[in-house]
Every structure is written in structure tokens, then in C-alpha cells.
Amino acid sequence: MLLALDVGNTNTVLGLYRLTNEASEHSAGPEMVANWRITTPSSVQTSDEFGVLLRNLFELKGLEIGVVDGIAISSVVASPGLDPATGM
């Protein structure tokens, strides 16, 4: 399944999708299995803390985090040190 994250300045929206090749033969395309909206993590939150949050969100929906085999991230939040013209 694909975990998609849309990182905004204030909120991050996450969606878990069953892709077409994982869905039943009658499915017309990707199917949203679960979604969440959380406060965008700050720089004081560690990767371990974010991992615990993700695991808990999955558990609340009765899902295993191990079902994720791909991640897509979009962001409007500029990373420090990036050149706006080149994105590098």
C-alpha cells in the first residue's frame, strides 16, 4: 500500500491507499483505506517520536504499519538552505 503525506505549514494530511494492482479486479483505481490529519511535526520532534505517532495511528484503525511498501510526500514547506529557483 502507498502512504501519502501532504505536509503543510500547520497540518499534515496522511492517506493510506490500496493501489490498483492490490485491489480487487472490480476496482476502478486506488482505494483510500485510511486517512488522518495531524499537526505538522516540528523540528523538536524526533524521528522516533514521529514513528510512534504513525504506529499508533495505524493501530487505531486496526492496521499494521508493515503493509506500507511505498511513500509519497508533498510539501509546501520550504526546507532551510534550498534555493527557491532550483529546489536544490
PDB file of N, CA, C and O in Angstrom:
ATOM      1  N   MET A   1       0.835  -1.176   0.000  1.00  0.00           N
ATOM      2  CA  MET A   1       0.000   0.000   0.000  1.00  0.00           C
ATOM      3  C   MET A   1       0.880   1.238   0.000  1.00  0.00           C
ATOM      4  O   MET A   1       2.049   1.192   0.381  1.00  0.00           O
ATOM      5  N   LEU A   2       0.298   2.335  -0.431  1.00  0.00           N
ATOM      6  CA  LEU A   2       1.015   3.600  -0.523  1.00  0.00           C
ATOM      7  C   LEU A   2       0.569   4.518   0.607  1.00  0.00           C
ATOM      8  O   LEU A   2      -0.627   4.732   0.807  1.00  0.00           O
ATOM      9  N   LEU A   3       1.532   5.058   1.343  1.00  0.00           N
ATOM     10  CA  LEU A   3       1.263   6.068   2.353  1.00  0.00           C
ATOM     11  C   LEU A   3       1.611   7.420   1.737  1.00  0.00           C
ATOM     12  O   LEU A   3       2.767   7.680   1.401  1.00  0.00           O
ATOM     13  N   ALA A   4       0.603   8.279   1.591  1.00  0.00           N
ATOM     14  CA  ALA A   4       0.806   9.601   1.011  1.00  0.00           C
ATOM     15  C   ALA A   4       0.728  10.645   2.118  1.00  0.00           C
ATOM     16  O   ALA A   4      -0.183  10.618   2.946  1.00  0.00           O
ATOM     17  N   LEU A   5       1.693  11.568   2.126  1.00  0.00           N
ATOM     18  CA  LEU A   5       1.723  12.644   3.121  1.00  0.00           C
ATOM     19  C   LEU A   5       1.727  13.980   2.400  1.00  0.00           C
ATOM     20  O   LEU A   5       2.510  14.193   1.475  1.00  0.00           O
ATOM     21  N   ASP A   6       0.852  14.879   2.825  1.00  0.00           N
ATOM     22  CA  ASP A   6       0.812  16.240   2.319  1.00  0.00           C
ATOM     23  C   ASP A   6       1.159  17.151   3.498  1.00  0.00           C
ATOM     24  O   ASP A   6       0.331  17.398   4.375  1.00  0.00           O
ATOM     25  N   VAL A   7       2.389  17.641   3.502  1.00  0.00           N
ATOM     26  CA  VAL A   7       2.909  18.409   4.633  1.00  0.00           C
ATOM     27  C   VAL A   7       2.654  19.887   4.400  1.00  0.00           C
ATOM     28  O   VAL A   7       3.186  20.483   3.463  1.00  0.00           O
ATOM     29  N   GLY A   8       1.835  20.472   5.262  1.00  0.00           N
ATOM     30  CA  GLY A   8       1.551  21.897   5.191  1.00  0.00           C
ATOM     31  C   GLY A   8       2.229  22.624   6.336  1.00  0.00           C
ATOM     32  O   GLY A   8       2.880  22.007   7.178  1.00  0.00           O
ATOM     33  N   ASN A   9       2.073  23.924   6.362  1.00  0.00           N
ATOM     34  CA  ASN A   9       2.691  24.718   7.426  1.00  0.00           C
ATOM     35  C   ASN A   9       2.123  24.376   8.794  1.00  0.00           C
ATOM     36  O   ASN A   9       2.857  24.375   9.782  1.00  0.00           O
ATOM     37  N   THR A  10       0.827  24.087   8.870  1.00  0.00           N
ATOM     38  CA  THR A  10       0.154  23.845  10.139  1.00  0.00           C
ATOM     39  C   THR A  10      -0.238  22.387  10.324  1.00  0.00           C
ATOM     40  O   THR A  10      -0.027  21.810  11.391  1.00  0.00           O
ATOM     41  N   ASN A  11      -0.811  21.791   9.278  1.00  0.00           N
ATOM     42  CA  ASN A  11      -1.285  20.411   9.349  1.00  0.00           C
ATOM     43  C   ASN A  11      -0.611  19.535   8.316  1.00  0.00           C
ATOM     44  O   ASN A  11      -0.183  20.000   7.259  1.00  0.00           O
ATOM     45  N   THR A  12      -0.526  18.260   8.643  1.00  0.00           N
ATOM     46  CA  THR A  12      -0.077  17.240   7.702  1.00  0.00           C
ATOM     47  C   THR A  12      -1.227  16.265   7.544  1.00  0.00           C
ATOM     48  O   THR A  12      -1.790  15.782   8.526  1.00  0.00           O
ATOM     49  N   VAL A  13      -1.571  15.980   6.288  1.00  0.00           N
ATOM     50  CA  VAL A  13      -2.637  15.031   5.999  1.00  0.00           C
ATOM     51  C   VAL A  13      -1.989  13.764   5.453  1.00  0.00           C
ATOM     52  O   VAL A  13      -1.149  13.814   4.555  1.00  0.00           O
ATOM     53  N   LEU A  14      -2.397  12.627   6.016  1.00  0.00           N
ATOM     54  CA  LEU A  14      -1.860  11.339   5.599  1.00  0.00           C
ATOM     55  C   LEU A  14      -2.994  10.497   5.030  1.00  0.00           C
ATOM     56  O   LEU A  14      -4.111  10.522   5.548  1.00  0.00           O
ATOM     57  N   GLY A  15      -2.714   9.765   3.985  1.00  0.00           N
ATOM     58  CA  GLY A  15      -3.690   8.846   3.411  1.00  0.00           C
ATOM     59  C   GLY A  15      -3.010   7.530   3.089  1.00  0.00           C
ATOM     60  O   GLY A  15      -1.892   7.510   2.575  1.00  0.00           O
ATOM     61  N   LEU A  16      -3.683   6.437   3.390  1.00  0.00           N
ATOM     62  CA  LEU A  16      -3.179   5.107   3.061  1.00  0.00           C
ATOM     63  C   LEU A  16      -4.029   4.571   1.922  1.00  0.00           C
ATOM     64  O   LEU A  16      -5.251   4.480   2.043  1.00  0.00           O
ATOM     65  N   TYR A  17      -3.384   4.215   0.812  1.00  0.00           N
ATOM     66  CA  TYR A  17      -4.084   3.790  -0.393  1.00  0.00           C
ATOM     67  C   TYR A  17      -3.713   2.370  -0.782  1.00  0.00           C
ATOM     68  O   TYR A  17      -2.546   1.978  -0.776  1.00  0.00           O
ATOM     69  N   ARG A  18      -4.758   1.607  -1.123  1.00  0.00           N
ATOM     70  CA  ARG A  18      -4.551   0.302  -1.750  1.00  0.00           C
ATOM     71  C   ARG A  18      -4.488   0.591  -3.241  1.00  0.00           C
ATOM     72  O   ARG A  18      -5.440   1.121  -3.814  1.00  0.00           O
ATOM     73  N   LEU A  19      -3.372   0.245  -3.871  1.00  0.00           N
ATOM     74  CA  LEU A  19      -3.177   0.556  -5.283  1.00  0.00           C
ATOM     75  C   LEU A  19      -3.953  -0.423  -6.155  1.00  0.00           C
ATOM     76  O   LEU A  19      -4.379  -1.481  -5.690  1.00  0.00           O
ATOM     77  N   THR A  20      -4.132  -0.064  -7.413  1.00  0.00           N
ATOM     78  CA  THR A  20      -4.934  -0.848  -8.336  1.00  0.00           C
ATOM     79  C   THR A  20      -4.507  -2.305  -8.380  1.00  0.00           C
ATOM     80  O   THR A  20      -5.358  -3.195  -8.379  1.00  0.00           O
ATOM     81  N   ASN A  21      -3.207  -2.566  -8.418  1.00  0.00           N
ATOM     82  CA  ASN A  21      -2.744  -3.955  -8.508  1.00  0.00           C
ATOM     83  C   ASN A  21      -2.945  -4.719  -7.201  1.00  0.00           C
ATOM     84  O   ASN A  21      -2.820  -5.944  -7.184  1.00  0.00           O
ATOM     85  N   GLU A  22      -3.255  -4.022  -6.109  1.00  0.00           N
ATOM     86  CA  GLU A  22      -3.528  -4.671  -4.829  1.00  0.00           C
ATOM     87  C   GLU A  22      -5.024  -4.810  -4.589  1.00  0.00           C
ATOM     88  O   GLU A  22      -5.450  -5.586  -3.734  1.00  0.00           O
ATOM     89  N   ALA A  23      -5.823  -4.058  -5.343  1.00  0.00           N
ATOM     90  CA  ALA A  23      -7.274  -4.050  -5.136  1.00  0.00           C
ATOM     91  C   ALA A  23      -7.915  -5.200  -5.895  1.00  0.00           C
ATOM     92  O   ALA A  23      -7.259  -5.905  -6.662  1.00  0.00           O
ATOM     93  N   SER A  24      -9.186  -5.371  -5.668  1.00  0.00           N
ATOM     94  CA  SER A  24      -9.905  -6.429  -6.372  1.00  0.00           C
ATOM     95  C   SER A  24      -9.986  -6.095  -7.857  1.00  0.00           C
ATOM     96  O   SER A  24      -9.759  -4.955  -8.262  1.00  0.00           O
ATOM     97  N   GLU A  25     -10.307  -7.084  -8.648  1.00  0.00           N
ATOM     98  CA  GLU A  25     -10.372  -6.884 -10.097  1.00  0.00           C
ATOM     99  C   GLU A  25     -11.489  -5.925 -10.490  1.00  0.00           C
ATOM    100  O   GLU A  25     -11.490  -5.416 -11.611  1.00  0.00           O
ATOM    101  N   HIS A  26     -12.438  -5.666  -9.597  1.00  0.00           N
ATOM    102  CA  HIS A  26     -13.549  -4.777  -9.899  1.00  0.00           C
ATOM    103  C   HIS A  26     -13.252  -3.322  -9.551  1.00  0.00           C
ATOM    104  O   HIS A  26     -14.064  -2.439  -9.829  1.00  0.00           O
ATOM    105  N   SER A  27     -12.112  -3.071  -8.956  1.00  0.00           N
ATOM    106  CA  SER A  27     -11.763  -1.718  -8.532  1.00  0.00           C
ATOM    107  C   SER A  27     -11.373  -0.859  -9.734  1.00  0.00           C
ATOM    108  O   SER A  27     -10.687  -1.326 -10.643  1.00  0.00           O
ATOM    109  N   ALA A  28     -11.814   0.400  -9.731  1.00  0.00           N
ATOM    110  CA  ALA A  28     -11.517   1.308 -10.830  1.00  0.00           C
ATOM    111  C   ALA A  28     -10.191   2.029 -10.647  1.00  0.00           C
ATOM    112  O   ALA A  28      -9.718   2.671 -11.585  1.00  0.00           O
ATOM    113  N   GLY A  29      -9.577   1.946  -9.479  1.00  0.00           N
ATOM    114  CA  GLY A  29      -8.329   2.651  -9.233  1.00  0.00           C
ATOM    115  C   GLY A  29      -7.939   2.534  -7.777  1.00  0.00           C
ATOM    116  O   GLY A  29      -8.467   1.691  -7.052  1.00  0.00           O
ATOM    117  N   PRO A  30      -7.014   3.381  -7.346  1.00  0.00           N
ATOM    118  CA  PRO A  30      -6.577   3.323  -5.952  1.00  0.00           C
ATOM    119  C   PRO A  30      -7.759   3.529  -4.997  1.00  0.00           C
ATOM    120  O   PRO A  30      -8.671   4.310  -5.271  1.00  0.00           O
ATOM    121  N   GLU A  31      -7.718   2.821  -3.888  1.00  0.00           N
ATOM    122  CA  GLU A  31      -8.771   2.916  -2.881  1.00  0.00           C
ATOM    123  C   GLU A  31      -8.182   3.446  -1.587  1.00  0.00           C
ATOM    124  O   GLU A  31      -7.204   2.895  -1.083  1.00  0.00           O
ATOM    125  N   MET A  32      -8.770   4.521  -1.033  1.00  0.00           N
ATOM    126  CA  MET A  32      -8.296   5.044   0.244  1.00  0.00           C
ATOM    127  C   MET A  32      -8.757   4.100   1.353  1.00  0.00           C
ATOM    128  O   MET A  32      -9.948   3.831   1.508  1.00  0.00           O
ATOM    129  N   VAL A  33      -7.792   3.609   2.114  1.00  0.00           N
ATOM    130  CA  VAL A  33      -8.072   2.674   3.192  1.00  0.00           C
ATOM    131  C   VAL A  33      -8.237   3.422   4.516  1.00  0.00           C
ATOM    132  O   VAL A  33      -9.074   3.054   5.341  1.00  0.00           O
ATOM    133  N   ALA A  34      -7.436   4.475   4.716  1.00  0.00           N
ATOM    134  CA  ALA A  34      -7.483   5.248   5.959  1.00  0.00           C
ATOM    135  C   ALA A  34      -6.908   6.630   5.687  1.00  0.00           C
ATOM    136  O   ALA A  34      -6.140   6.825   4.746  1.00  0.00           O
ATOM    137  N   ASN A  35      -7.296   7.588   6.532  1.00  0.00           N
ATOM    138  CA  ASN A  35      -6.705   8.928   6.428  1.00  0.00           C
ATOM    139  C   ASN A  35      -6.677   9.568   7.802  1.00  0.00           C
ATOM    140  O   ASN A  35      -7.482   9.251   8.678  1.00  0.00           O
ATOM    141  N   TRP A  36      -5.725  10.482   7.966  1.00  0.00           N
ATOM    142  CA  TRP A  36      -5.526  11.175   9.235  1.00  0.00           C
ATOM    143  C   TRP A  36      -5.102  12.613   8.960  1.00  0.00           C
ATOM    144  O   TRP A  36      -4.542  12.909   7.904  1.00  0.00           O
ATOM    145  N   ARG A  37      -5.369  13.500   9.908  1.00  0.00           N
ATOM    146  CA  ARG A  37      -4.866  14.875   9.876  1.00  0.00           C
ATOM    147  C   ARG A  37      -4.186  15.118  11.218  1.00  0.00           C
ATOM    148  O   ARG A  37      -4.795  14.955  12.276  1.00  0.00           O
ATOM    149  N   ILE A  38      -2.917  15.511  11.160  1.00  0.00           N
ATOM    150  CA  ILE A  38      -2.153  15.760  12.378  1.00  0.00           C
ATOM    151  C   ILE A  38      -1.498  17.137  12.284  1.00  0.00           C
ATOM    152  O   ILE A  38      -1.396  17.714  11.202  1.00  0.00           O
ATOM    153  N   THR A  39      -1.062  17.647  13.419  1.00  0.00           N
ATOM    154  CA  THR A  39      -0.272  18.866  13.429  1.00  0.00           C
ATOM    155  C   THR A  39       1.070  18.575  12.767  1.00  0.00           C
ATOM    156  O   THR A  39       1.694  17.553  13.049  1.00  0.00           O
ATOM    157  N   THR A  40       1.508  19.454  11.902  1.00  0.00           N
ATOM    158  CA  THR A  40       2.798  19.247  11.240  1.00  0.00           C
ATOM    159  C   THR A  40       3.892  19.143  12.303  1.00  0.00           C
ATOM    160  O   THR A  40       4.043  20.026  13.147  1.00  0.00           O
ATOM    161  N   PRO A  41       4.658  18.038  12.246  1.00  0.00           N
ATOM    162  CA  PRO A  41       5.720  17.855  13.249  1.00  0.00           C
ATOM    163  C   PRO A  41       6.710  19.014  13.215  1.00  0.00           C
ATOM    164  O   PRO A  41       7.036  19.547  12.155  1.00  0.00           O
ATOM    165  N   SER A  42       7.171  19.384  14.386  1.00  0.00           N
ATOM    166  CA  SER A  42       8.144  20.472  14.492  1.00  0.00           C
ATOM    167  C   SER A  42       9.556  19.897  14.499  1.00  0.00           C
ATOM    168  O   SER A  42       9.755  18.684  14.550  1.00  0.00           O
ATOM    169  N   SER A  43      10.504  20.779  14.447  1.00  0.00           N
ATOM    170  CA  SER A  43      11.905  20.342  14.449  1.00  0.00           C
ATOM    171  C   SER A  43      12.318  19.769  15.798  1.00  0.00           C
ATOM    172  O   SER A  43      13.384  19.163  15.908  1.00  0.00           O
ATOM    173  N   VAL A  44      11.490  19.948  16.830  1.00  0.00           N
ATOM    174  CA  VAL A  44      11.843  19.391  18.137  1.00  0.00           C
ATOM    175  C   VAL A  44      11.342  17.957  18.298  1.00  0.00           C
ATOM    176  O   VAL A  44      11.691  17.281  19.266  1.00  0.00           O
ATOM    177  N   GLN A  45      10.529  17.496  17.359  1.00  0.00           N
ATOM    178  CA  GLN A  45      10.050  16.118  17.412  1.00  0.00           C
ATOM    179  C   GLN A  45      11.072  15.224  16.722  1.00  0.00           C
ATOM    180  O   GLN A  45      11.497  15.506  15.601  1.00  0.00           O
ATOM    181  N   THR A  46      11.463  14.150  17.392  1.00  0.00           N
ATOM    182  CA  THR A  46      12.454  13.254  16.817  1.00  0.00           C
ATOM    183  C   THR A  46      11.797  12.278  15.840  1.00  0.00           C
ATOM    184  O   THR A  46      10.578  12.114  15.837  1.00  0.00           O
ATOM    185  N   SER A  47      12.615  11.642  15.021  1.00  0.00           N
ATOM    186  CA  SER A  47      12.089  10.640  14.092  1.00  0.00           C
ATOM    187  C   SER A  47      11.470   9.470  14.849  1.00  0.00           C
ATOM    188  O   SER A  47      10.497   8.877  14.382  1.00  0.00           O
ATOM    189  N   ASP A  48      12.024   9.133  16.011  1.00  0.00           N
ATOM    190  CA  ASP A  48      11.439   8.061  16.826  1.00  0.00           C
ATOM    191  C   ASP A  48      10.038   8.445  17.306  1.00  0.00           C
ATOM    192  O   ASP A  48       9.125   7.619  17.299  1.00  0.00           O
ATOM    193  N   GLU A  49       9.876   9.696  17.720  1.00  0.00           N
ATOM    194  CA  GLU A  49       8.563  10.158  18.181  1.00  0.00           C
ATOM    195  C   GLU A  49       7.547  10.134  17.041  1.00  0.00           C
ATOM    196  O   GLU A  49       6.393   9.756  17.242  1.00  0.00           O
ATOM    197  N   PHE A  50       7.971  10.535  15.856  1.00  0.00           N
ATOM    198  CA  PHE A  50       7.073  10.504  14.707  1.00  0.00           C
ATOM    199  C   PHE A  50       6.716   9.058  14.360  1.00  0.00           C
ATOM    200  O   PHE A  50       5.578   8.775  13.986  1.00  0.00           O
ATOM    201  N   GLY A  51       7.671   8.151  14.481  1.00  0.00           N
ATOM    202  CA  GLY A  51       7.408   6.730  14.237  1.00  0.00           C
ATOM    203  C   GLY A  51       6.378   6.170  15.196  1.00  0.00           C
ATOM    204  O   GLY A  51       5.509   5.396  14.794  1.00  0.00           O
ATOM    205  N   VAL A  52       6.466   6.555  16.467  1.00  0.00           N
ATOM    206  CA  VAL A  52       5.487   6.103  17.466  1.00  0.00           C
ATOM    207  C   VAL A  52       4.104   6.649  17.101  1.00  0.00           C
ATOM    208  O   VAL A  52       3.111   5.927  17.189  1.00  0.00           O
ATOM    209  N   LEU A  53       4.037   7.910  16.694  1.00  0.00           N
ATOM    210  CA  LEU A  53       2.772   8.514  16.291  1.00  0.00           C
ATOM    211  C   LEU A  53       2.162   7.739  15.121  1.00  0.00           C
ATOM    212  O   LEU A  53       0.980   7.397  15.155  1.00  0.00           O
ATOM    213  N   LEU A  54       2.954   7.464  14.094  1.00  0.00           N
ATOM    214  CA  LEU A  54       2.454   6.716  12.938  1.00  0.00           C
ATOM    215  C   LEU A  54       1.952   5.329  13.342  1.00  0.00           C
ATOM    216  O   LEU A  54       0.868   4.911  12.933  1.00  0.00           O
ATOM    217  N   ARG A  55       2.734   4.631  14.135  1.00  0.00           N
ATOM    218  CA  ARG A  55       2.331   3.295  14.578  1.00  0.00           C
ATOM    219  C   ARG A  55       1.000   3.358  15.331  1.00  0.00           C
ATOM    220  O   ARG A  55       0.127   2.517  15.114  1.00  0.00           O
ATOM    221  N   ASN A  56       0.840   4.344  16.211  1.00  0.00           N
ATOM    222  CA  ASN A  56      -0.398   4.491  16.968  1.00  0.00           C
ATOM    223  C   ASN A  56      -1.585   4.810  16.060  1.00  0.00           C
ATOM    224  O   ASN A  56      -2.678   4.280  16.260  1.00  0.00           O
ATOM    225  N   LEU A  57      -1.377   5.670  15.068  1.00  0.00           N
ATOM    226  CA  LEU A  57      -2.455   5.987  14.132  1.00  0.00           C
ATOM    227  C   LEU A  57      -2.908   4.736  13.391  1.00  0.00           C
ATOM    228  O   LEU A  57      -4.106   4.503  13.233  1.00  0.00           O
ATOM    229  N   PHE A  58      -1.960   3.940  12.942  1.00  0.00           N
ATOM    230  CA  PHE A  58      -2.290   2.695  12.239  1.00  0.00           C
ATOM    231  C   PHE A  58      -3.043   1.743  13.161  1.00  0.00           C
ATOM    232  O   PHE A  58      -4.042   1.147  12.758  1.00  0.00           O
ATOM    233  N   GLU A  59      -2.572   1.599  14.392  1.00  0.00           N
ATOM    234  CA  GLU A  59      -3.209   0.686  15.339  1.00  0.00           C
ATOM    235  C   GLU A  59      -4.643   1.103  15.645  1.00  0.00           C
ATOM    236  O   GLU A  59      -5.510   0.245  15.809  1.00  0.00           O
ATOM    237  N   LEU A  60      -4.906   2.410  15.725  1.00  0.00           N
ATOM    238  CA  LEU A  60      -6.263   2.890  15.986  1.00  0.00           C
ATOM    239  C   LEU A  60      -7.241   2.486  14.882  1.00  0.00           C
ATOM    240  O   LEU A  60      -8.438   2.346  15.129  1.00  0.00           O
ATOM    241  N   LYS A  61      -6.732   2.301  13.673  1.00  0.00           N
ATOM    242  CA  LYS A  61      -7.561   1.874  12.547  1.00  0.00           C
ATOM    243  C   LYS A  61      -7.503   0.359  12.334  1.00  0.00           C
ATOM    244  O   LYS A  61      -8.097  -0.156  11.387  1.00  0.00           O
ATOM    245  N   GLY A  62      -6.789  -0.356  13.212  1.00  0.00           N
ATOM    246  CA  GLY A  62      -6.682  -1.808  13.073  1.00  0.00           C
ATOM    247  C   GLY A  62      -5.772  -2.237  11.938  1.00  0.00           C
ATOM    248  O   GLY A  62      -5.960  -3.303  11.352  1.00  0.00           O
ATOM    249  N   LEU A  63      -4.780  -1.404  11.626  1.00  0.00           N
ATOM    250  CA  LEU A  63      -3.853  -1.676  10.522  1.00  0.00           C
ATOM    251  C   LEU A  63      -2.448  -1.928  11.047  1.00  0.00           C
ATOM    252  O   LEU A  63      -2.081  -1.449  12.121  1.00  0.00           O
ATOM    253  N   GLU A  64      -1.676  -2.671  10.294  1.00  0.00           N
ATOM    254  CA  GLU A  64      -0.262  -2.894  10.593  1.00  0.00           C
ATOM    255  C   GLU A  64       0.571  -1.938   9.746  1.00  0.00           C
ATOM    256  O   GLU A  64       0.312  -1.782   8.553  1.00  0.00           O
ATOM    257  N   ILE A  65       1.557  -1.306  10.347  1.00  0.00           N
ATOM    258  CA  ILE A  65       2.394  -0.367   9.591  1.00  0.00           C
ATOM    259  C   ILE A  65       3.206  -1.088   8.514  1.00  0.00           C
ATOM    260  O   ILE A  65       3.651  -0.471   7.547  1.00  0.00           O
ATOM    261  N   GLY A  66       3.392  -2.386   8.687  1.00  0.00           N
ATOM    262  CA  GLY A  66       4.140  -3.178   7.718  1.00  0.00           C
ATOM    263  C   GLY A  66       3.460  -3.323   6.366  1.00  0.00           C
ATOM    264  O   GLY A  66       4.085  -3.811   5.425  1.00  0.00           O
ATOM    265  N   VAL A  67       2.187  -2.913   6.236  1.00  0.00           N
ATOM    266  CA  VAL A  67       1.501  -3.004   4.943  1.00  0.00           C
ATOM    267  C   VAL A  67       1.996  -1.939   3.969  1.00  0.00           C
ATOM    268  O   VAL A  67       1.744  -2.030   2.767  1.00  0.00           O
ATOM    269  N   VAL A  68       2.698  -0.935   4.481  1.00  0.00           N
ATOM    270  CA  VAL A  68       3.200   0.154   3.627  1.00  0.00           C
ATOM    271  C   VAL A  68       4.421  -0.327   2.866  1.00  0.00           C
ATOM    272  O   VAL A  68       5.407  -0.776   3.451  1.00  0.00           O
ATOM    273  N   ASP A  69       4.329  -0.221   1.526  1.00  0.00           N
ATOM    274  CA  ASP A  69       5.504  -0.574   0.721  1.00  0.00           C
ATOM    275  C   ASP A  69       5.942   0.568  -0.186  1.00  0.00           C
ATOM    276  O   ASP A  69       6.812   0.399  -1.041  1.00  0.00           O
ATOM    277  N   GLY A  70       5.328   1.737   0.010  1.00  0.00           N
ATOM    278  CA  GLY A  70       5.734   2.925  -0.722  1.00  0.00           C
ATOM    279  C   GLY A  70       5.241   4.168  -0.002  1.00  0.00           C
ATOM    280  O   GLY A  70       4.215   4.142   0.678  1.00  0.00           O
ATOM    281  N   ILE A  71       5.987   5.262  -0.160  1.00  0.00           N
ATOM    282  CA  ILE A  71       5.627   6.528   0.476  1.00  0.00           C
ATOM    283  C   ILE A  71       5.785   7.647  -0.548  1.00  0.00           C
ATOM    284  O   ILE A  71       6.769   7.696  -1.287  1.00  0.00           O
ATOM    285  N   ALA A  72       4.789   8.554  -0.581  1.00  0.00           N
ATOM    286  CA  ALA A  72       4.868   9.751  -1.416  1.00  0.00           C
ATOM    287  C   ALA A  72       4.663  10.948  -0.493  1.00  0.00           C
ATOM    288  O   ALA A  72       3.747  10.964   0.329  1.00  0.00           O
ATOM    289  N   ILE A  73       5.527  11.947  -0.640  1.00  0.00           N
ATOM    290  CA  ILE A  73       5.457  13.133   0.219  1.00  0.00           C
ATOM    291  C   ILE A  73       5.378  14.379  -0.656  1.00  0.00           C
ATOM    292  O   ILE A  73       6.165  14.557  -1.586  1.00  0.00           O
ATOM    293  N   SER A  74       4.407  15.240  -0.335  1.00  0.00           N
ATOM    294  CA  SER A  74       4.357  16.557  -0.976  1.00  0.00           C
ATOM    295  C   SER A  74       4.421  17.596   0.130  1.00  0.00           C
ATOM    296  O   SER A  74       3.963  17.360   1.248  1.00  0.00           O
ATOM    297  N   SER A  75       4.996  18.752  -0.195  1.00  0.00           N
ATOM    298  CA  SER A  75       5.174  19.759   0.840  1.00  0.00           C
ATOM    299  C   SER A  75       5.166  21.157   0.248  1.00  0.00           C
ATOM    300  O   SER A  75       5.739  21.406  -0.813  1.00  0.00           O
ATOM    301  N   VAL A  76       4.504  22.064   0.955  1.00  0.00           N
ATOM    302  CA  VAL A  76       4.587  23.477   0.621  1.00  0.00           C
ATOM    303  C   VAL A  76       5.596  24.161   1.523  1.00  0.00           C
ATOM    304  O   VAL A  76       5.895  25.343   1.356  1.00  0.00           O
ATOM    305  N   VAL A  77       6.114  23.413   2.476  1.00  0.00           N
ATOM    306  CA  VAL A  77       7.049  23.955   3.451  1.00  0.00           C
ATOM    307  C   VAL A  77       8.451  23.916   2.860  1.00  0.00           C
ATOM    308  O   VAL A  77       8.969  22.849   2.532  1.00  0.00           O
ATOM    309  N   ALA A  78       9.059  25.088   2.727  1.00  0.00           N
ATOM    310  CA  ALA A  78      10.411  25.148   2.180  1.00  0.00           C
ATOM    311  C   ALA A  78      11.418  24.631   3.196  1.00  0.00           C
ATOM    312  O   ALA A  78      11.331  24.929   4.387  1.00  0.00           O
ATOM    313  N   SER A  79      12.361  23.861   2.710  1.00  0.00           N
ATOM    314  CA  SER A  79      13.440  23.388   3.574  1.00  0.00           C
ATOM    315  C   SER A  79      14.510  24.459   3.682  1.00  0.00           C
ATOM    316  O   SER A  79      14.838  25.105   2.688  1.00  0.00           O
ATOM    317  N   PRO A  80      15.060  24.658   4.875  1.00  0.00           N
ATOM    318  CA  PRO A  80      16.121  25.661   5.019  1.00  0.00           C
ATOM    319  C   PRO A  80      17.302  25.317   4.113  1.00  0.00           C
ATOM    320  O   PRO A  80      17.716  24.161   4.015  1.00  0.00           O
ATOM    321  N   GLY A  81      17.819  26.323   3.469  1.00  0.00           N
ATOM    322  CA  GLY A  81      19.007  26.137   2.644  1.00  0.00           C
ATOM    323  C   GLY A  81      18.704  25.794   1.201  1.00  0.00           C
ATOM    324  O   GLY A  81      19.630  25.703   0.396  1.00  0.00           O
ATOM    325  N   LEU A  82      17.431  25.599   0.835  1.00  0.00           N
ATOM    326  CA  LEU A  82      17.113  25.308  -0.550  1.00  0.00           C
ATOM    327  C   LEU A  82      17.036  26.597  -1.359  1.00  0.00           C
ATOM    328  O   LEU A  82      16.519  27.610  -0.888  1.00  0.00           O
ATOM    329  N   ASP A  83      17.556  26.546  -2.581  1.00  0.00           N
ATOM    330  CA  ASP A  83      17.453  27.657  -3.499  1.00  0.00           C
ATOM    331  C   ASP A  83      16.072  27.591  -4.150  1.00  0.00           C
ATOM    332  O   ASP A  83      15.782  26.622  -4.851  1.00  0.00           O
ATOM    333  N   PRO A  84      15.206  28.596  -3.940  1.00  0.00           N
ATOM    334  CA  PRO A  84      13.850  28.560  -4.485  1.00  0.00           C
ATOM    335  C   PRO A  84      13.810  28.400  -6.003  1.00  0.00           C
ATOM    336  O   PRO A  84      12.853  27.848  -6.546  1.00  0.00           O
ATOM    337  N   ALA A  85      14.837  28.878  -6.681  1.00  0.00           N
ATOM    338  CA  ALA A  85      14.849  28.810  -8.138  1.00  0.00           C
ATOM    339  C   ALA A  85      15.123  27.402  -8.652  1.00  0.00           C
ATOM    340  O   ALA A  85      14.577  26.988  -9.674  1.00  0.00           O
ATOM    341  N   THR A  86      15.968  26.675  -7.939  1.00  0.00           N
ATOM    342  CA  THR A  86      16.367  25.349  -8.424  1.00  0.00           C
ATOM    343  C   THR A  86      15.811  24.215  -7.589  1.00  0.00           C
ATOM    344  O   THR A  86      15.768  23.073  -8.048  1.00  0.00           O
ATOM    345  N   GLY A  87      15.377  24.514  -6.351  1.00  0.00           N
ATOM    346  CA  GLY A  87      14.903  23.464  -5.468  1.00  0.00           C
ATOM    347  C   GLY A  87      16.032  22.616  -4.911  1.00  0.00           C
ATOM    348  O   GLY A  87      15.797  21.535  -4.371  1.00  0.00           O
ATOM    349  N   MET A  88      17.264  23.108  -5.042  1.00  0.00           N
ATOM    350  CA  MET A  88      18.424  22.341  -4.568  1.00  0.00           C
ATOM    351  C   MET A  88      19.176  23.111  -3.503  1.00  0.00           C
ATOM    352  O   MET A  88      20.182  22.625  -2.985  1.00  0.00           O
TER     353      MET A  88
END
